[in-house]
């Protein structure tokens, strides 16, 4: 993921000051920089894996669910 974020191809900057043309380029670049350099996926993965895991059967396939019941 780090390599993909490092080599992202960015669009031309927006021509307006608001969000009418989508996410401002600088905001998106800052978010990707955070994901690339600061976000600790392994910490979040550990927290998610600590939750009970369930499998729910739905036609035509199954889907995994993590549920936390009775806690604030």
Phi, psi and omega per residue, in radians:
X1 nan -0.705 -3.124
X2 -0.989 -0.799 -3.130
X3 -1.113 -0.719 -3.131
X4 -1.131 -0.728 3.115
X5 -1.190 -0.644 3.131
X6 -1.103 -0.580 -3.069
X7 -1.879 0.431 3.130
X8 -1.089 2.496 3.040
X9 -1.689 2.099 -3.061
X10 -1.670 2.548 3.074
X11 -1.308 3.018 3.045
X12 -1.140 2.589 3.118
X13 -1.052 2.655 3.115
X14 -1.148 2.774 -3.094
X15 -1.820 0.080 3.126
X16 -2.228 2.884 -3.113
X17 -1.537 -0.263 -3.086
X18 -1.720 -2.942 -3.100
X19 -1.699 0.286 -3.072
X20 -1.166 -0.331 3.092
X21 -1.835 0.271 3.138
X22 1.849 -2.914 -3.128
X23 -1.145 2.264 3.086
X24 -1.027 2.408 -3.059
X25 -0.958 -0.775 -3.118
X26 -1.085 -0.665 3.125
X27 -1.143 -0.752 3.126
X28 -1.157 -0.719 3.114
X29 -1.128 -0.672 3.100
X30 -1.130 -0.729 3.116
X31 -1.102 -0.792 3.125
X32 -1.131 -0.634 3.076
X33 -1.098 -0.724 3.086
X34 -1.074 -0.835 3.129
X35 -1.048 -0.710 -3.079
X36 -1.262 -0.728 -2.948
X37 -1.891 -0.365 -3.004
X38 -2.183 -0.565 -3.042
X39 -1.123 2.275 -3.107
X40 -1.773 1.503 -3.104
X41 -1.085 -0.675 -3.103
X42 -1.097 -0.641 3.084
X43 -1.102 -0.777 3.125
X44 -1.187 -0.668 3.109
X45 -1.070 -0.746 3.115
X46 -1.091 -0.761 3.127
X47 -1.107 -0.751 3.119
X48 -1.151 -0.692 -3.140
X49 -1.219 -0.318 3.101
X50 -1.348 -0.283 3.122
X51 -1.400 2.626 3.069
X52 -1.051 2.440 3.140
X53 -1.929 2.407 -3.138
X54 -2.311 2.705 3.012
X55 -2.011 2.257 3.112
X56 -1.939 2.259 3.136
X57 -1.616 2.172 3.110
X58 -2.330 2.447 3.110
X59 -1.236 2.330 0.026
X60 -1.712 0.126 -3.068
X61 -2.440 2.967 3.079
X62 -1.699 2.741 3.112
X63 -2.417 2.452 3.132
X64 -1.439 2.551 3.123
X65 -2.396 2.510 2.999
X66 -2.088 2.078 -3.062
X67 -2.095 2.495 3.044
X68 -2.221 1.924 -3.065
X69 -1.923 2.527 3.025
X70 1.323 0.188 3.110
X71 -2.059 2.547 3.132
X72 -1.170 nan nan
